Amino acid sequence: MSVSMALMSSLSAPNLQCLSYQPHPQPFPKTHFSFPVLNPKRAAFGSVWVPHAVADGGSPVAVEKKEADVEGNGSPPVVAAVREGGEEEVKKFEDGRWVGGTWDLKKFKKDGKVDWDAVIDAEVRRRKSLEINPETSSNDDPVLFDTSIIPWWAWMKRFHLPEAELLNGRVAMVGFFMAYFVDSLTGVGLVDQMGNFFCKTLLFVAVAGVLLVRKNEDIETLKKLIDETTFYDNQWQATWQDETKKE
Amino acid sequence: MASTSVSLKSFTGLRQTSPEKPHFPTAVSVCNGSGRRSVIVASRTSPKLAGRNLRVAVIGGGPAGGSAAETLSKGGVETFLIERKLDNCKPCGGAIPLCMVGEFDLPLDIIDRRVTKMKMISPSNVAVDIGQTLKPHEYIGMVRREVLDSYMRTRAAENGATVINGLFLKMDMPKERNGSYVLHYTEYDGGKGGGVGEKKVLEVDAVIGADGANSRVAKSIDAGDYDYAIAFQERIKIPDDKMVYYENLAEMYVGDDVSPDFYGWVFPKCDHVAVGTGTVTHKGDIKKFQLATRNRAKDKILGGKIIRVEAHPIPEHPRPRRLSGRVALVGDAAGYVTKCSGEGIYFAAKSGRMCAEAIVEGSENGKRMIDESDLRKYLEKWDKTYWPTYKVLDILQKVFYRSNPAREAFVEMCADEYVQKMTFDSYLYKTVVPGNPLDDLKLAVNTIGSLVRANALRKEMEKITL
């Protein structure tokens, strides 16, 4: 029963991450600037990125994955250094399979079918590269890729199923042990436990707990999320409280 | 049961500095000098004013002040509009919805440009054009604030308001129940707002505080503070061939590099573009975010020259107390800027008008004295009309601006025609039109799908190192 309930959990793990606190906003100085600055380009793009070592024809640096081998025409993603105006080195994301602003699926063929895992890997590398080195958006080569071209079962197989297996395993272990424990304490067997309202509640709590709390930090994150849903209302409450006090 | 795999990282915009429970500014208990309290007296029993009309001062001559002054003077109230700088170029995005043109009878020549296309650009530079569902007569108007503000003030003056070029200093509370407020201000000559002015005094029965985010009126009535964002903007003159691209197109850039809790923008103005960004939580890094925004638009603004740099605070939510005695706040002074889009001009003008209408009604066209209950009616009406809008935009911001995967999903969703239609309908006309429930369901499923995919990709991203 617990296993079937866990199986019904639809999507893969919420990644309950939490970053550290941020400093309180400083009071804003009243003046606002209005000085003209000529030739912004020199000043603006002064940050020089240290060029990475270029992966030379070997397999991608990606972590061990079942289908890590990029087959077909796939040349491993090469991060090229482009000289711009002789001033800074700007790296642009380049990959042989990235054609016309989207992934060319013909280049991902494995045994005649598109290797979706490789597409996912390639997109992950692209996004990572852009996160580290944001690039200018351009009208000449717009990015048109939409993740929905990757079929739903590819996502399921890669992301949902391993997580679901993990969670089902956890619930099964917890369920088995709790059933044994309750049986040993009260003498109520498994079938009779299922009929009891209290036991059903415990079952629900166990499943919800396993679904929501996947790492230790998740408990804190959940509390913060609950605060967050009511934060804006609280900000408005202050003004409504003022009104009710008057009445 | 359907646990969404929205990345449940807590939203940047709401992190507290200290681990204690957040302390929200609560209304300070009022100690009114005259000592009156508890029972709200209806305006009908307010005394008729003998021999004069109700006098109301509007502090601040922006959209809120201008529209309030116009409505007041049309309603027969003696109005004084006090503005410190008549040629002020308020740093502003400058976008007004279509409905504002109609509702406030704005002439079409104060609109510099009609934006009919918007481009949303995700952290990985996926660019989506929205605006395909706009009808030919629909657009977002881009205005210059100095032009708009001056027009509205002039119109108020034409309707009988007295425009005073002065800087409001402080206000003395009334000594008795129907006493007047005494305003101390410095009057300037020549409308420039600098130099030495004369100290003057003005006695009025009611005050509307429309003096913006750093409102002095708000300080005088102890209105409390709000959280605010900093919006930083550079006006850049770009070569003509690049300007053609921005003829009627505005761009929105989202990403952690551009802003952790807001967006970066490129808005076309009369003959240049405004490139800017904003943030609530990382105000110290605003210059870094601005650099990143310029970097993302680099190809399109190449060769541009910065002609002006400006910044301004933007309120995130209303002040705890928007009204005290016969003093009410409107516009940015009250904190009526929406989340997610940061729109404030329309709400400022509308709140100014609503407050003025409440005064006109409560005073029966200026014949009676008003009291606090009349102004409360404006607050109730405002909250009832626009609270859902604010709430929905807050939810959108919390869901879609919280992390890069969420932003990627946001941009992906914007490619959908139904989303575009709903977005523009609600933005341009400020009404929420209920859509087709089947389409809504499809939209919900697609949204969740996008969020799931983007978060799954992000988890993979964390595992690899380039």
Interface residues (C-beta under 8 A of the other chain):
Chain A: M8 S9 S10 L11 S12 A13 P14 N15 L16 Q17 C18 L19 Y21 Q22 P23 H24 P25 Q26 F28 K30 H32 F33 S34 F35 P36 V37 L38 N39 P40 K41 A44 F45 S47 H52 V61 A62 V63 V79 I120 D121 E123 V124 R125 R126 R127 K128 S129 L130 E131 I132 P134 E135 T136 S137 S138 N139 D140 P142 V143 L144 F145 D146 T147 S148 I150 W152 W155 R158 F159 L211 L212 D218 T221 L222 K224 L225 D227 E228 F231 Y232 D233 N234 Q235 W236 Q237 A238 T239 W240 Q241 D242 E243 K245 K246 E247
Chain B: M1 A2 S3 T4 S5 V6 S7 L8 K9 S10 F11 T12 L14 R15 Q16 T17 S18 P19 P22 F24 P25 T26 A27 S29 V30 I40 P91 I121 P123 S124 N125 V126 A127 N214 G224 Y226 D227 Y228 I230 E234 I236 Y245 Y253 G255 D256 D257 V280 T281 H282 K283 G284 L291 A292 R294 N295 R296 A297 K298 D299 K300 L302 G304 K305 I306 I307 R308 V309 E310 A311 H312 P313 E316 H317 P318 R319 P320 R321 R322 K339 E372 R376 L379 D383 W387 Y390 K391 D394 K398 N404 E408 E412 A415 N446 I448 G449 S450 V452 R453 A454 N455 A456 L457 R458 K459 E460 M461 K463 I464 T465 L466
